[in-house]
Amino acid sequence: MKKVSAAQIANNVTEETFSTSEAVLPKSPLKQTPSRYVRFHKALFRYKWFYLMMIPGLLYYVIYHYVPMAGLVIAFKDYSLGKGIWASEWVGFKNFEIIFSSPDFYILLRNTLLISLYKILFNMLPDVMLALMLNEIRKIWFKRFIQTVTYGPHFLSWIIVYGLAFAFLAPESGLINYFIRESGGEAVNFLASKEYFRTTIILTEIWKNTGFGAIIYLATLATINQELYEAAVVDGAGRWKQLWHITLPGLRDVFILLLILRIGHILDAGFEQIYIFLNARVYEVGDIIDTWVFRRGLEQLEFSVAIATNLFKSVIGFILVIGANRLAKKIGGSGIW
């Protein structure tokens, strides 16, 4: 057996004592995790150029979106152009009472909701279908040609779209009424008919915006991992099964995101389009909140009532976005945030 001297035993005990004491002693404050304040300043310095590039965008939103929100106080005042915003008389919720007690309000609300719901139901699916069809085209030049033709109408003003619609739907000179008369029928005034007004609005909306809406879904399709399709082919899946199990699930989150945004604007049925197509004969089915606000605010100079109506729309839209976002997360979507 190897003999151990007393000096060696003393050295071993000393080393164990120091190692134990080092383990027991608290860590130096200098070695602790940096505070949130320090981490923030480090990140700010590290990404300073990105934050500098954000400044113009932030200034735009502050100047043109947040500062004008001070004008919402008009909704609670009897605003006068001569007195100005702050000197005008405070009336509380009187403007909201005028809105909700108006006999036309609930007709306007019904028309707005119906037209918006029709646009959500019938306008979102064509976007997806067109994107799926374009994604299947293998000839690049033909695909680009179809894209250009389909999203070109998006850049036309609604006045031009109305002119084209008038050329097709006018009772005397319209192309469609020409074929109706040639077939032995009577001409139909589509643009001044309560029965066809909403249909005309939806069809022109689809024609104008479907191609542009498909661009978002095409960009999403480009991000889907191609290895998933290759694995599906190895497993024997055809084009329809690949569409059902890979493509459509890949588009789900974007579809839900756009649906939430549209729900938030459900009280915006499209002022420009409705105002241009609207006429006295179709007020019952075509007059919406925005056109009513335009008449009360600019034509009758009732600015307080107009601002109060827009404030009501904004609050409803905010509530709908919050609710739709929570619902989307419960059913498995990612939502907006």
C-alpha positions as CSV (number, residue, x, y, z in Angstrom):
1,M,0.0,0.0,0.0
2,K,1.2,3.5,-0.9
3,K,2.0,5.7,2.0
4,V,0.6,9.2,2.1
5,S,2.4,11.8,4.1
6,A,0.7,14.3,6.4
7,A,1.7,17.2,4.2
8,Q,-0.1,15.7,1.2
9,I,-3.2,15.1,3.3
10,A,-3.1,18.8,4.5
11,N,-2.8,20.0,0.9
12,N,-5.7,17.9,-0.3
13,V,-7.9,19.2,2.6
14,T,-7.0,22.8,1.8
15,E,-7.8,22.4,-1.9
16,E,-11.2,20.8,-1.2
17,T,-12.0,23.6,1.3
18,F,-11.2,26.3,-1.3
19,S,-13.2,24.6,-4.0
20,T,-16.2,24.2,-1.7
21,S,-16.0,27.8,-0.5
22,E,-15.9,29.0,-4.2
23,A,-19.1,27.0,-4.9
24,V,-20.8,28.5,-1.8
25,L,-19.7,32.1,-2.4
26,P,-22.3,34.2,-4.4
27,K,-21.4,35.2,-7.9
28,S,-19.9,38.6,-8.4
29,P,-22.4,41.3,-9.4
30,L,-20.3,42.0,-12.5
31,K,-21.2,38.5,-13.8
32,Q,-24.9,38.9,-13.4
33,T,-27.3,39.1,-16.4
34,P,-27.4,42.7,-17.8
35,S,-30.5,44.7,-16.9
36,R,-33.3,45.3,-19.4
37,Y,-32.2,48.9,-19.7
38,V,-28.6,47.8,-20.7
39,R,-29.9,45.2,-23.2
40,F,-32.2,47.8,-24.8
41,H,-29.3,50.3,-25.3
42,K,-27.1,47.6,-26.7
43,A,-29.7,46.5,-29.2
44,L,-30.4,50.2,-30.0
45,F,-26.8,50.8,-30.8
46,R,-26.4,47.5,-32.7
47,Y,-29.4,48.1,-35.0
48,K,-29.1,51.9,-35.1
49,W,-29.3,52.0,-38.9
50,F,-32.5,50.0,-39.0
51,Y,-34.1,52.3,-36.5
52,L,-33.0,55.3,-38.5
53,M,-34.7,53.9,-41.5
54,M,-37.9,53.4,-39.5
55,I,-38.1,57.1,-38.6
56,P,-39.7,58.4,-41.9
57,G,-42.4,55.7,-41.6
58,L,-43.0,56.4,-38.0
59,L,-43.2,60.2,-38.7
60,Y,-45.7,59.6,-41.5
61,Y,-48.1,57.6,-39.1
62,V,-47.7,60.1,-36.3
63,I,-48.4,63.2,-38.5
64,Y,-51.1,61.8,-40.8
65,H,-52.8,59.1,-38.6
66,Y,-52.3,59.9,-34.9
67,V,-52.2,63.7,-34.7
68,P,-55.5,64.1,-36.7
69,M,-57.2,61.9,-34.1
70,A,-57.4,65.0,-32.0
71,G,-60.2,66.0,-34.3
72,L,-62.4,63.3,-33.0
73,V,-63.5,65.8,-30.3
74,I,-65.7,67.2,-33.1
75,A,-68.0,64.2,-32.6
76,F,-68.9,65.6,-29.2
77,K,-69.3,69.2,-30.2
78,D,-71.6,71.3,-32.4
79,Y,-68.8,72.2,-34.7
80,S,-68.8,75.5,-36.4
81,L,-66.3,76.6,-39.1
82,G,-66.3,80.1,-37.8
83,K,-65.6,79.2,-34.2
84,G,-63.2,76.4,-34.8
85,I,-62.8,73.0,-33.1
86,W,-62.0,74.2,-29.5
87,A,-64.4,77.1,-29.4
88,S,-67.4,75.2,-30.7
89,E,-70.1,74.3,-28.2
90,W,-69.8,71.0,-26.3
91,V,-72.9,68.8,-26.8
92,G,-71.8,65.4,-25.5
93,F,-73.6,62.5,-27.1
94,K,-76.2,64.5,-29.0
95,N,-74.7,63.7,-32.4
96,F,-74.8,60.0,-31.7
97,E,-78.5,60.4,-30.7
98,I,-79.1,62.1,-34.1
99,I,-77.5,59.1,-35.9
100,F,-79.3,56.3,-34.1
101,S,-82.6,58.1,-34.1
102,S,-82.5,58.7,-37.9
103,P,-85.1,56.6,-39.7
104,D,-82.5,55.9,-42.5
105,F,-79.7,54.7,-40.2
106,Y,-80.8,51.0,-39.9
107,I,-81.5,50.9,-43.7
108,L,-78.0,52.2,-44.3
109,L,-76.5,49.7,-41.8
110,R,-78.4,46.8,-43.5
111,N,-77.2,47.8,-46.9
112,T,-73.6,48.3,-45.7
113,L,-73.4,45.0,-44.0
114,L,-75.0,43.1,-46.9
115,I,-72.8,44.5,-49.5
116,S,-69.7,44.0,-47.3
117,L,-70.6,40.4,-46.6
118,Y,-71.3,39.7,-50.3
119,K,-67.8,41.1,-51.1
120,I,-66.2,39.0,-48.5
121,L,-68.0,35.8,-49.6
122,F,-67.7,36.2,-53.3
123,N,-64.4,38.2,-53.7
124,M,-62.0,36.2,-51.6
125,L,-62.5,32.8,-53.2
126,P,-61.8,34.1,-56.8
127,D,-58.5,35.4,-55.6
128,V,-57.5,32.0,-54.3
129,M,-58.8,30.1,-57.3
130,L,-56.9,32.4,-59.7
131,A,-53.7,32.1,-57.7
132,L,-54.1,28.3,-57.8
133,M,-54.6,28.2,-61.5
134,L,-51.7,30.5,-62.2
135,N,-49.5,28.4,-60.0
136,E,-50.2,25.3,-62.2
137,I,-49.1,27.1,-65.4
138,R,-45.7,25.9,-66.5
139,K,-45.1,28.3,-69.4
140,I,-43.6,31.4,-67.7
141,W,-44.4,33.8,-70.6
142,F,-48.0,32.7,-70.6
143,K,-48.3,32.9,-66.8
144,R,-46.9,36.5,-66.9
145,F,-49.3,37.4,-69.7
146,I,-52.3,36.2,-67.7
147,Q,-51.1,38.0,-64.6
148,T,-50.8,41.2,-66.4
149,V,-54.2,40.9,-68.0
150,T,-55.9,40.0,-64.7
151,Y,-54.4,42.6,-62.4
152,G,-54.4,45.4,-64.9
153,P,-58.0,46.5,-64.1
154,H,-57.0,47.1,-60.5
155,F,-55.2,50.3,-61.6
156,L,-58.3,51.7,-63.4
157,S,-60.3,54.3,-61.5
158,W,-63.9,53.5,-60.7
159,I,-65.1,56.2,-63.1
160,I,-63.5,54.2,-66.0
161,V,-65.0,51.0,-64.6
162,Y,-68.4,52.6,-64.5
163,G,-68.0,53.8,-68.1
164,L,-67.2,50.2,-69.2
165,A,-70.2,48.9,-67.2
166,F,-72.4,51.5,-68.8
167,A,-71.2,50.4,-72.3
168,F,-72.3,46.8,-71.5
169,L,-75.4,47.5,-69.3
170,A,-77.0,50.6,-70.7
171,P,-80.7,50.0,-71.6
172,E,-80.5,51.5,-75.1
173,S,-76.9,51.2,-76.3
174,G,-75.6,48.5,-73.9
175,L,-74.1,45.4,-75.5
176,I,-75.9,43.0,-73.2
177,N,-79.3,44.6,-73.8
178,Y,-78.6,44.5,-77.5
179,F,-78.4,40.7,-77.3
180,I,-81.5,40.6,-75.1
181,R,-83.5,42.5,-77.7
182,E,-82.1,40.4,-80.5
183,S,-83.3,37.3,-78.6
184,G,-86.8,38.7,-78.4
185,G,-86.7,40.0,-74.9
186,E,-87.1,43.5,-73.4
187,A,-84.2,45.7,-72.4
188,V,-83.3,45.8,-68.7
189,N,-82.0,48.9,-67.0
190,F,-79.4,47.1,-64.9
191,L,-77.8,50.2,-63.4
192,A,-81.1,51.6,-62.2
193,S,-82.7,48.4,-61.0
194,K,-83.0,47.5,-57.3
195,E,-82.9,43.8,-58.3
196,Y,-79.6,44.0,-60.1
197,F,-77.7,46.8,-58.4
198,R,-75.9,44.7,-55.7
199,T,-75.1,42.0,-58.3
200,T,-73.5,44.7,-60.5
201,I,-71.5,46.0,-57.6
202,I,-70.1,42.6,-56.7
203,L,-69.3,41.6,-60.3
204,T,-67.4,44.8,-61.1
205,E,-65.5,44.5,-57.8
206,I,-64.5,40.9,-58.7
207,W,-63.4,42.0,-62.2
208,K,-61.4,44.9,-60.9
209,N,-59.6,43.4,-57.9
210,T,-59.3,39.6,-58.3
211,G,-56.1,39.7,-60.2
212,F,-54.4,42.0,-57.8
213,G,-55.6,40.0,-54.8
214,A,-54.2,36.8,-56.3
215,I,-50.7,38.3,-56.1
216,I,-50.6,37.8,-52.3
217,Y,-51.6,34.1,-52.6
218,L,-49.0,33.6,-55.4
219,A,-46.3,35.0,-53.1
220,T,-47.5,32.6,-50.4
221,L,-47.4,29.6,-52.7
222,A,-43.8,30.4,-53.6
223,T,-42.8,30.0,-49.9
224,I,-44.2,26.5,-49.6
225,N,-41.4,23.9,-49.3
226,Q,-41.1,22.0,-52.6
227,E,-39.8,19.0,-50.8
228,L,-43.3,18.4,-49.4
229,Y,-44.6,18.0,-53.0
230,E,-41.7,15.7,-53.8
231,A,-42.5,13.5,-50.8
232,A,-46.1,13.5,-51.7
233,V,-45.3,12.2,-55.3
234,V,-43.1,9.5,-53.8
235,D,-46.1,8.5,-51.6
236,G,-48.3,8.3,-54.7
237,A,-50.3,11.5,-54.1
238,G,-51.9,13.0,-57.3
239,R,-52.4,16.7,-58.0
240,W,-55.7,16.9,-56.2
241,K,-54.3,15.3,-53.0
242,Q,-51.3,17.6,-53.1
243,L,-53.6,20.6,-53.5
244,W,-55.8,19.4,-50.6
245,H,-53.0,18.4,-48.1
246,I,-50.2,20.8,-49.0
247,T,-51.2,23.8,-51.0
248,L,-54.5,24.8,-49.2
249,P,-53.0,24.3,-45.7
250,G,-50.1,26.5,-46.8
251,L,-52.5,29.3,-47.8
252,R,-54.7,29.0,-44.7
253,D,-52.9,31.5,-42.4
254,V,-52.7,34.2,-45.1
255,F,-56.4,33.6,-46.0
256,I,-57.4,34.0,-42.3
257,L,-55.2,37.1,-42.0
258,L,-56.9,38.8,-45.0
259,L,-60.3,37.6,-43.7
260,I,-59.7,39.3,-40.3
261,L,-58.6,42.5,-42.0
262,R,-61.8,42.5,-44.2
263,I,-64.0,41.9,-41.2
264,G,-62.4,44.9,-39.5
265,H,-63.6,47.0,-42.5
266,I,-67.0,45.4,-42.7
267,L,-68.7,48.9,-42.3
268,D,-66.6,50.2,-45.3
269,A,-68.5,48.8,-48.2
270,G,-66.5,50.8,-50.8
271,F,-67.4,54.4,-50.9
272,E,-65.9,55.3,-54.3
273,Q,-67.6,52.4,-56.1
274,I,-71.0,52.9,-54.5
275,Y,-71.0,56.6,-54.9
276,I,-70.3,56.4,-58.6
277,F,-72.8,53.6,-59.3
278,L,-75.5,55.0,-57.0
279,N,-78.6,56.8,-58.3
280,A,-81.9,57.9,-56.8
281,R,-83.7,54.7,-58.0
282,V,-81.5,52.3,-56.0
283,Y,-81.1,54.3,-52.8
284,E,-83.2,51.7,-51.0
285,V,-80.7,48.9,-51.7
286,G,-77.5,50.8,-52.5
287,D,-77.2,53.7,-50.1
288,I,-74.6,52.9,-47.4
289,I,-73.2,54.7,-44.4
290,D,-70.3,56.3,-46.2
291,T,-72.5,57.9,-48.9
292,W,-74.9,59.2,-46.2
293,V,-71.9,60.6,-44.3
294,F,-70.7,62.3,-47.5
295,R,-74.1,64.0,-48.0
296,R,-74.5,65.0,-44.3
297,G,-70.9,66.1,-43.9
298,L,-70.0,67.9,-47.1
299,E,-73.3,68.7,-48.8
300,Q,-75.2,69.7,-45.6
301,L,-72.1,70.8,-43.7
302,E,-73.0,68.7,-40.6
303,F,-69.4,67.9,-39.8
304,S,-70.1,66.8,-36.2
305,V,-72.6,64.1,-37.3
306,A,-70.3,62.9,-40.0
307,I,-67.3,62.6,-37.5
308,A,-69.6,60.8,-35.0
309,T,-70.6,58.3,-37.6
310,N,-67.0,57.5,-38.5
311,L,-66.1,57.2,-34.9
312,F,-68.9,54.7,-34.4
313,K,-67.6,52.7,-37.5
314,S,-64.0,52.7,-36.1
315,V,-65.1,51.4,-32.7
316,I,-67.1,48.6,-34.3
317,G,-64.2,47.7,-36.6
318,F,-61.8,47.6,-33.7
319,I,-64.0,45.3,-31.8
320,L,-64.5,43.0,-34.8
321,V,-60.8,42.8,-35.4
322,I,-60.1,41.8,-31.8
323,G,-62.9,39.2,-31.9
324,A,-61.9,37.8,-35.2
325,N,-58.3,37.5,-34.2
326,R,-59.1,35.6,-31.0
327,L,-61.5,33.3,-33.0
328,A,-58.8,32.6,-35.6
329,K,-56.3,31.6,-32.8
330,K,-58.9,29.2,-31.3
331,I,-59.5,27.4,-34.5
332,G,-55.8,26.9,-35.1
333,G,-54.8,30.0,-37.1
334,S,-52.0,32.4,-36.4
335,G,-54.0,35.5,-36.3
336,I,-52.5,39.0,-36.7
337,W,-50.6,39.1,-33.4
